[in-house]
Amino acid sequence: MNNAAIREHLSRYKAGIAGAGGLGSNCAMALARAGVGTLVISDHDLVEASNLNRQYYFLNQVGTLKVSAIKENIARVSENTEIITHAIKLDRNNIPEIFAGCDVIVEALDTDEMKQMLIETVQTALPGIPVVIGSGLSGWGKSNEIRYRKIDDTLYVCGDEYSTSDEDLTPMAPRVLMVAGMQANTVIEILMNKP
């Protein structure tokens, strides 16, 4: 299958992205470049200068909503991807409405509690919709420890699954980009296997 056929196939699908930070912003950009037809992106935060070391934003976007900034950035590289944004903090009540109709959802949230809440809500309220999570991406090096694991037909994990962020070991662009790219690749694989 050539690139045009792949893009045509991907253009029929909608992917949700929960969080527009390091994982979410970079994953969204990769999916738009690949040709996914619609991206539904939810995040309530503003772009901060400290985000620029690993998130797909620019200096002139500091202080703007992340969802507005990523929509602007995607529009600069893809005129064919529809971007639907929600500047809201996700919770059990709004997740089903925000991600209704999505063929797959990318988890790109900051805390374990939020990750768990998203997974549980999707599995309960949107059964059968695959969720691609990021787990373990802080620090640098150890590239061979970043991996992909399919838990079942609705749950996929990308990352080393053990490194956590603290003041001594923060997320850095290379590993964040590796995991975000792996999440995007997993989404594409899921969508390419759909009829």
N, C-alpha and C positions, 0 to 999 in steps of 0.2 A: 504494500500500500504506500503510495507516495504522499508527500507532505500536503498536497492540495486535498487529497481524499481524507487524510487524517483530520485536517482542519474542518472540512465539511462535516465529518462525523461528529467531532467535538462541538461544533456550533449548535447542535440540537439540544445540548444539555445545560443544566443549571447547577452550579456548585456554590455551596454556602461556606463562608469563612467566618468563624467565631473568633474575633480578635484581629486587630490590624497593626500589631507590633512587629517584632523581628520575624517571627514565623509567618504571620498573616500577610504582612505587606509584601514580603518577598515571594511567598507562595502565590498570592493574587497576581503579581506581575508575571510570574512564570506561566500560570494558567491562561492569562490573557494573551500572552505571546504565543502560546500553543494553539489558541483558537477556541477555547471554551466559550460558548455562546452567551451565558449570563453568569455573573458573579454577584452573590448577595453577601455583602460585607457588613459586619456589625462590630462597633467599638465605640466607647464613650469618651475616650481620652483625647487629649491634645498632643500634638507633636512637641517634644521637648528637645533642646540641644543635646542632651545626654543620649537621646535615641539615635542620633545620626551615625553612631559607630556600627550599627547593625540593622537598621530599619530603612526601608526604601523611601526616604524623604530627603529634603534638601533644606539648606539654611533658611531660604526665604519662606519656608513653610512652618517654621517654628511658631507655635502659638495657635495654629489652626487645628481644626478637628482632623484626626487621622483619617476618618472615612472620606472627608472632603479632599484631603491631600492625596490619598491613594487613588481616588477616582480621577483627579486631575492628572496624576502621573501615568495612569493606565491609558487615558485618552491620548497621551502624547505618543504612544507606541501601538495602539490598537483601536481602530475606529469601528471594529465589528463586534466587540464585546460590550454587552449591555451591563452597566454597573448599577446595582441597587444598593443603597447604603442606609444604615440605621445607626444613628448616633444615640445609642442607648445601652445601658448596662444590661447584659443578659441575665435572665432569671427563668425559673421553671415555668412561669406563666407566659412570657413573651417568646421563648424559643420556638414553640410549635408554629406560631403565626409568622415569625420572621423567616424561618427556614422551610415553610410549607412549599412543596413543589420542587425542592432541591433533590437532585439525584445522588448527591454525596455531600458530606459536610466535613470541613477541615477544622479541627480543634487547634486554636492558637492562643490559648489563654494563659495567664501568668501563674495562677495558684492551683495547687492540687485540688482544693475544694471546688473551684470553678470548673476545672476539667471534669471531675467526677459528676458534678451537677449536670453539665452539658451532656455527657455520655448517658447518664441515667434518664434524663429527660427525653433525649432523642430515642433511646431504646424503648421507652414507654409510650411517648406521644407520637413518634414518627417511626414505628417499627419497620424494620427492613432497610432503612436508609443507612448506608455505610458511613462510619465516622473514622477519619484518619487523624490520629493524635500525634503530638510531638512530646517526647519524654526523654530528657537527658541530653542537653546540648551545651552546657556551660563550659567555659575554659577554652583551651586550645590544644592542638595536637590530638593524638589518639584517634586518628581518622578511621583506622580499621575497626574501632569499637562502635562506630555509628552503623546501625543496621535497620532493616525493615523486618517486621514480624506480623504475619496475619494470624490474629487470634481466632476469628471466625469470619463468616461472610459479611458481617457488619462492623467489625472492629479491627483496625490496623494500627500498628505502633511504629513510629520512626524516631530514632535517636539511640543513645547508648543505654537508656532506661535506668541509669543510676546517678549520673552527675546532677547535682542541684546547685542552684545559684545562692551565693552568700557574698559577703563583702570581700572575701579573698579569691573567689572563683566566680566571676560574672560572665554572662554570655558575651561572646566576641563574634564578630562578623563571619569568619570562616566556618565555624561549626554551626552557627545559626543558618547560614546560607546552605550548608550541606543538608541539614534536616528539612528546611523549607523546600529545597529542591527535591528531596526524597518524598516529602508529602505531595508535592505537585505531580511527581512522576507516578505515585500510587494512585492519585485521583485520575490521571490520564489512563492508567492501566484499567481501572474500574470502569471508566466511561467507554473505553475502546472495546471492552468485552460486553457492552450492552448492545442489543440489536438496533 
